[in-house]
Structure formats: structure tokens, C-alpha cells
Amino acid sequence: MEVIHYERELYEPVRDYLIRQGFTVRAEVGCCDVVAARDDWMIVVELKRHLSFDLLAQAVERQAYSDHVYLAVPKPADFKEDKEWRAKLRVLKRLGLGLLLVSKSGESFLVGEALSPEAPGGVRRAPKKRVSIAKEFGSRRVDGNVGGTRGVPLLTAYREAALKLAVLIDTYGPQKPKELREKGGHEKKTVSILNANFYRWFERLDDGHYALTDEGKAALITYERTAAIFRADEERLPTEEPE
């Protein structure tokens, strides 16, 4: 069993584990490392390299607006189900938290559920926060973030919509807002995103077309993973046959 050095290494195996159970998964939604939804059921997973008091405090806070909360940590190389380990599980069980252990061997990862979460009593619910998380989750068309990543701007629903426009312009050349909507740009937000130009990715030309700025071209590299998904969508579109 190999050592897992970074939190971001935990994300893909945890994501795949949840997908196999029928969940749709998104990383870095609001303040949560991982959010998974199935029908009206929402669970949150916090990724960390070690169990700690700070991690417990984060997880308990997440219980106010999710149905279940898991902690996901690397499985210790010297793992033993000894008295100390059982004591940790008792604390997690008392708090109603679940625990996922992630192990690595070569290029393969294994995720095991060491403890199932429960709905603890006495939790003060935060319905507005849940609605906010659910709205952001539902607005994401792709899973463009990696849970546990630090130092990279998060791909919010708004930034994702702007990136889609950047990919379309990069693929087809300067476009008018109507053309971008027809090619898959956001039906309601395309004009406002271009006009606000919050990220300075777009430049309006004299003829009403929009081109990419240097910042926009750089964004395609920063968010290469999501841009590649959007490019693949364009490649799958049927082409019109000549008459």
C-alpha cells in the first residue's frame, strides 16, 4: 500500500465510488469538498489527509444542510483495528459522521466504508444554505473541479458558462451573442456574461462580434480539463451535409 500525499488524490476514487452508487458528483461546491446527489438526497464528503478536530468541526457544520456527511482520509499504512481505532470510530458514530478509507496500490485506488453515517439529533438545520448548495450543484453542467485542490480558482456555474463561450469563440472564431446561444451558449446569461466581462476574457469588436482576450486564452489553459469536455461536445455535434 502506497502513501497518499495530497488531498486531491482522494477525489477521483471517492467520486467514482459515489457514482457507482448512483450519485451525481461535483467537487468544490460552495464550502464543501464534494457534494453528491441522488434524487432529493444530498451527501457531503470532506477530504483530508488526517482525522483532526478541525475536520470534525467542518463535518458537523455540513450536517446542517445535508442528509449525511462522510469524512474521507487515506487508510493508514499500519492500519490496525485496535483500541485507539475503535475509540475514534465511537467519536465519529456519536457525531453521526461516516468514514471512507482510501488506499492506493500502484495506479489503483480502493475506497472502503469504515463507518456508515447517521442523522444525528439536535442539529439546527440551515435550509437557505442547502438551497444555495443545491442551486450551485444543479447549475453545473460538468464536474470541472477537483476536490481538495488549493490555489486554483473554482469553476463556479457562472465561470463554467463563461468558459463555454470562450471555447465556442476559440473553436469558431469571433461570434455574435445570438450565434453563441445557437451553438450552445447559456440561453439566458450569454449577453450579460459578455457585457459584464467580469473575468476580462472577451473583447467586443466594432462589428458586434466578440473575440477572446489574452486572459480568455489563458483561461482555456487554466481550465483545460473542462475546456476539453466542451471541445469534445463540439466534435460530437452532427455536421450538415452539402445539398
Buried (B, 14 or more C-beta within 10 A) or exposed (E): EEEBEEBBBBBBBBBEBBEEEEBBBBBBBBEBBBBBBBEEEBBBBBBBBEBEEEBBEBBBBBBBBBBBBBBBBBBBEEEEEEEEEEEEBEEBBEBBBBBBBBBBEEEEBEBEEBBEBBEBEEEEEBEEBBEBBBEBBEBBBBBBBBBBBEEEEEBBBBBBBBBBBBBBBBBEEBBBBEBBBEBBBBEEBBBEBBEEBEBEBBBBEEEEBBBBBEBBEEBBEBBEEBBEBBBEBEEEEEEEEEE
